[in-house]
Amino acid sequence: MSKKDLGYVELEWTCPNCGSKNTGLKKTCISCGNPQPESVQFELGSNQNLITDQQKLADLSSGADIHCPYCGTRNKADTRLCTQCGGDIKEGIKRQTGKVLTNNTQAGTESRCAACGNLNKIGEKTCSSCGSNLTTSKVDDTQQPVDVQKQSAIRPWMLLPVAAIGMLICVIIGYFLFHTTALSGTVQSISWQRTIDIEMQREVTREAWRDELPADSTIISCEQNFRRKQDNPAPNSKEVCSTELVDQGNGSAKVVETCYYEVYDDYCKYHALEWQVINKVESSGADLQPAWPNVNLEIGQREGQRQENYEIDFSTADGIRKYNINDPDLFVQFQPGSQWTLSVNTLGAVVDVSP
């Protein structure tokens, strides 16, 4: 997604002493004269027009304001001595920045005029600054509200017990799965089973993007669906933009526009022929000579997947232990009566054998 800084709007703050509303650039209350405390946050005001006054913009360029460590007065970031008490503000408290501000009623309730860049409330049909028609703006006013960024209450040290429990669980699972003991066993019996799938082409109905359709498919219907987001324009795409107001810590908010392109494409329902399993043929035995079953194919049929399974029953001091493999070359080595060393895990399953 591409981001672009559009400018700045002035915020407001409410005096905790008298309740008066003050414009963001006012550092002391216009009614009672008290300085804005560090704990009092900035909020969106009724006027969200972009700041054009060059002096105000110059004042904002120094960054977040600093509160005097002696009297608490808000000072510009590049101020050396407090404008109220004359104290050195080098050790003062710098205001926080980066918080995304929202209106109380709805987050992201501003749309930018394409003609002059002025921010207007959602629902306004004409720009309050230049009178242009807002319905032709490229900004998608149906965008979902932008959530206020909240500082997580989770601290890194809180995750330590969770991590410790997770490690303990992994150790326990690893012990049960990988810890083995040696057990002597004698081959008591063997058995094998082999199967072959019989497949035939049948017509199926599937869905896919037009450019991913099988070559021999027949399209039933298509409709335009959202496929992906991307930074650059593309054929059959729609630009979607939204704005955020980011607190700069000096009574202003930076207006940041984020844009991306929604690409739409044909998503189609189609008919196609697909090989499907219609039957299975099977052979089995209890000897060391496994063989594949005979396959009699009819017209339009073919052989599909082959599967084989070999089972060996070992007689041990702890009873019968079963061992399953799919390697025919290994299977023929398990002569009945032969001795083997079994590796048995904590759950009692045979995981490996050796002569």
N, C-alpha and C positions, 0 to 999 in steps of 0.2 A: 504494500500500500504506500502511496505517495503522501507526504505531509508537506503542508505549506503554511508559513506564518502570514496571517492576513493583517495583523496590526494589534492594537491594544484597546481595551475598553476600561473605563474607570469603574471601580467597585464602590461599595458602601460599607460602613461599620456603624454599629449602634453603641452609643455611650452607655456604659453600665451604671453611671452615676445618675443621669437624668433621663435616659431613654431616647435621646435625640438621635436622629439619623444624620450621618456625616458622609460626605463624599470621600472616596478612598484616599485622595491625595491630601486631605486635611489631617494633620497629625494630632491636633487637639480639638476637643469638642467645640462646635460653634456656639453652643448654648451656655455651658458651664465652664468651659476652659480647661477641663481635665484632659490629660493626655490619654491616648488610646493605650490600654494595657496590652502587654504581650499576649495574654490569654484570649483577648477578644479577636475573633476571626473576621476576615472580610467576607462579604456576601454580595450576591448580584443585586444591582439596583434596577430601578425602572428605566434608566437611560443606558442602553447598551450600544450606542453608536460608537464607531471607531474614533479614537482620539486623533485629531488632526492638528491640534495646537503644537507648534514646534517646540515651544518652551517646555510644555508638559512632557513631550516625548524625550527631550533632552534630560529632564529631571529623572525619568524612569530608566535611563540607560545605565545608571550606576549599579543597579541590582537591588536586592532585597534590603529593606530598611533595618536599622539596628536600634534597639531600645537602650537608653542610657542606664548604666549599672547603678547610678546614684538616685536619679529622680524618675526613671522609667519612661521619659519622653521619647517618642519615635523620632529618629533622625535619618537623613539620607545615608546610604552606605558609605559614601566618600567623605562624610563629615568627620572631623577630628575632635572637635569640642562640642558638647551638647548645646543646642540652641536655646535651651531653657535654663540650665544651671551652670553651663560652662565647663562641666566635668569631662575628663578624658573618656571617650566611649569605646576605646580600644577593647576593653573587656566586656562590652555590652552583649546583649542577647540578640542574635540575628533572627529575623522572622523566617518562618518556614515557607518554602516555595514548592510548587509542583502539584498542589491539590487541584483536582478538576472540580470546578464549581457548577452547581445546577440550580435551577429555580426550585422553589418549594413545591410547586404544583406538578411540574413535569420536567424530568431531566432532558436536556437537549432540545429545549423549546424555542430555539432560534434558527432562523434561516437567513442566509446571506443574499443580499440583492446582487444579481449578476451585473447590474449597471454601475453601481457606485460602491459596493462592498459593505453597505450599512447592514447591521443586524436587526432583524424584525422578528416580532413574536409570531409563532405558528398561528395560522388562521388569518393573518393580515393579507389582503389581496394586492395592496399597493405599498410601495416602499415609503416609510415615514420621512425619509430624507429627500429622495429625488422624484417620488411619485411613479416609478416604473412598476410594471405589472410583475408581481412576484410569482405568478403561476408559470412563467416562462423560465424561471431560474433553473439552473442545472442541478441545484441541490435537491436531493430527494427528501422532501419533508415528511415522508412516511417512515423514515428511519426509526428504529427502536431507540428509546431513551438511552443516553450514556450514563452508566452507573457512576455514582460518586466513588472515588477511590478511597477505600478504607484501610487503615493500618491494621494489619493482622494482630490479633491478641496472642498468637502463638509465638513463643520465644524458642530459640534453638535448644536451650537446655531442657525444655519440656519434652523434646523428642528423644532424649536419651533413654528413658525407661522403655519407650516403644521399640527403639532400636535394639535394646538389650533383650527384650522378650522375643523379637523377631529372630535374633541370632540364636537364642536358646532353642526356638522351634526348629530352625534349620539344622542345628546340631542333633536334635532328637530324631528328626526325619532322616538325616544322613546316617545316623547310627542304625536305625531299623532297616534302611535300604541297602547300605553298603557294608555293614559289619557282617562278616561271615565266619562260620566255623567249619572245620574239616570233618567229614563223616564218611566212613567206609561203606560202600554199597556193592551189591551183586546184581547184575542184570537178571531180572526174573522173567520179564516178558517185553515184547516190542509190538508196535502196530504202526501202520502208515495209512495215509489217505491222500488221494490226489483228485483234483477237480479241474474241469475245463468249462469255461463259459461259452454258451452258444449265443451269438448276436445276430440281429437282423435290423435293417433300417426301417424306422417308423417315423411318421410325420409328427412333429411336436410344435408347440407354440411357445415362442420365447420373446424376450424383449432385450434390446441393446441400442446403443448409439448408432446412428446411420453409418458412420465410417467404420464400425466394428461388425457389421452384418456379415454372415457367411456368404461366400460367393454364390451359392446355389439357393439362397433364401428367397422367399416371396413376401413382400411387404404387405401387411394388412392395413395398418394405419400408423401415422406418426403425429407427434405433437411437440411443441417447443417446451423444453424443460431447462432449468438452470443446470449448468454443467460444472463451472468452476469460477473462481475469482482470479484476477490477475492485475498487474500494475499497468499494463499497456493496453490501448484500445485494440479491438479486433472486430472483424465482421460479425454482425448480429450481437453486439454487446451493448450494455447500458452502463453509463457512468453513474456511480452512486457516491455522494459526498456527504459528510457530516462535519460539524464543528464542535470543538471543545474549548472551554474557557479555563485557562490554566493560571492559577494564582501565582503572581510574581513576588509576593511579599512586600510590595511597595504601594499598595492601593490600586493596582491595575491587574488585569488578567490578559494574558496573551491569547489571541484568537487563532487556534490551530485548525486548519481544514485538512481532513483525511479523505482521500479519494481512492477508489478502486473501480475496476470494471467487472460487471457480472456478465459472463459469456453464456449465451443460450444456444441450444443445438437441438436437432431432431432426435427424439427418443422414440424408437419404432417397435411396434409389435409385428412379428413375422412368423411365417411357416418355414420349416426346414426339415430335412431328413436327418435323423440322428441314429447312430448305432446304439441299440439297447439290448440288454441281456434278456433272452426269452426262455432260456433253459440252461441246465447244468448237467454234465455227465460226470460220473464219479467212479473211482475204483479204490479198493482198500484191501488190506491184508495184514497178516500177523507173522510175516517172514522178513528176510533181508533182501528181497527182490522186488522192490516197488516198481510199478509200471503205470504208464499213463493209460486212461480209458480209451477205447475205440470211439471215434467220432464219425458219425454219418451225417453230413451236411446236406440240407435241401437247397434248392435254388434260392439265391438271395441271402443265404446265411454265411457266416464266417466264424472261425474260432476267435474267442476273446481271451481274457486273462486266464492264466494257469496258476493254480495254487497247490501247495503241498505242505503237509504237516506230518511230523514223525514224533511218536511218543515212546518213551522208554520208562519202564517201571523198575525201580531199584528196590531191592530188599535190604533194609538197614536195621541196626539195633533199635532204632526209634520208629520202626514200621516202614510202610511203603512210601517211597518218595518218587514223584513223577517229574520227568524232564522232557520238555517239548522243544524241538528244533525244526528248521526247514532246510537243512543242509543234507542232501542225499549222500554225499561222500563221507560225511561224518557218521551218518546213521548206520551204514553197513559195517562200522567198526564195533557196534554194540552186540557182540555175540552173546546169546544167553549163557549165563554162568560166568561171564568175565567179571573181573574185579575192577572197580573204579573208585577214585576219591572224589567225593562230592563237596562242593562249596555251597553251604546252606546259610541263607540270611536269617535275621532275627525273626522274620515272619514264617520261617519254615520252608521257603521256596528254594529249589535248587537253581542257582544262578550260573554255575559252571561245573565242569567235570574234567578229570584228567585220569589217564590210565594208572 
